[in-house]
Every structure is written in C-alpha cells, then in structure tokens.
Amino acid sequence: MSDATMQCPTMQCPKCESKLDTHERHGVVIEECPGCKGVFLDRGELEQLIDAESRYLAELPDDANPETTYQGRHRRGIVEQIFAGDQ
C-alpha cells in the first residue's frame, strides 16, 4: 500500500493515551494507535471499507485456485490488511 501516514496531534488513544497516527487507505482516513495498535474509524468509514473490500475481492478470477495461485498463501483483503497492521 502506498498510502500516507501522518501523526494526528489532537487525538489521543483512549486506552494508552498515545497520539494517534492517521493513515489514508483506499480513500478512507483511519486513525491508529502506535502504542497499542488500536484502530479507530469515523461514522461511515467501516461501510466504505466494506465496499472497497467487495470491489477488491471481485477482481479475483472465479476459476482461481488460491492454493496454486498464491502458493499456499491466501489473498488478503483490504480490511484484513488494515487490521493486520500492513503498511
């Protein structure tokens, strides 16, 4: 992913009080805590991510076999990448 990361100086994590980092992923702004790795979404952003995920997964050909296409790995979706902390 080639999305920008910047620190959000006014927002703090409610759990550990670290300053939140802001990432733009697929047109959705996501706040993430660098301390505890919490992810925070604004209203409507989860729905935007779900829509982006649907479009992303639709690109996979119907006849693709994940076991042979990805050599034992599986194609990770957008939401899985975000919550796994991929940059």
N, C-alpha and C positions, 0 to 999 in steps of 0.2 A: 504494500500500500504506500502511496506517495502522498499521504495526507499530512497537513501541517499540524504541529504541536506547539502550543504556547501556554504559559502559565497564566492562570486566571487570578489576578491579585486580590480580588474582593471576595472570593468564595473559599470557604474552608470546609474540610471534611467534618461531618457531624460526629464521626466515630473517633478519629485520631487528631483532628484539628490541623492537618497538613493543608497547605494551599493546593487547590485543585489545578490540574493541567487540563487544558482544553484541546480536543482533537476534532478535526473535521473529517468525517468518514462518510463517503458516498453522499455528500451533501447534508449530512446530519451532524450537528455540533454535540459532542459528548464531553462531559466533564469526568475526569478520572483522578482518583487519589493516588499519588505516587507512593504514599506510605502504606496503606492497607489494600490498595488496588480496587477500592470501591468504584463503581461506575454509576454515574448519575445522568438521567435523561429528563428533558423538559417535556411538558404535555405535547402529545402528538408525535414525539420523536421515535417511540417504540413502534408505532404504526408505520412510520416512514422506513424504519429499518426492516420491518417485516415485508413491506412492499419491495424494497431493494433486494432482500433475500430471495423473494419469489422470482424476480427478474434474473438474478444471478444463477439460481438453480435451473431455470428454464433454458439456459444456454447449454446445459449438458445434453448431448445427444441421447435419444431414447434407447439406442442399442448399445450404449457404452457400458462396459463391464468394469465396475470400479476395481475389481481385483486385478485385472490385467492392465487397464488404462493407467492406474496410479501405482502399480507395482506394490500392492499390499497396503498402500496408504489410501485414505479416502479424501475426497474433495471437500474441504471445509467451507461452510457457508459464511456469509458476512457476519451474522450475529455470533457464530462460534469463534470467528477470528477476533472480534472485538472483546468478547468475554475471556478469551484465552490470553489477551494482552499482546497480540501480534502488533507490531508497529509497521 
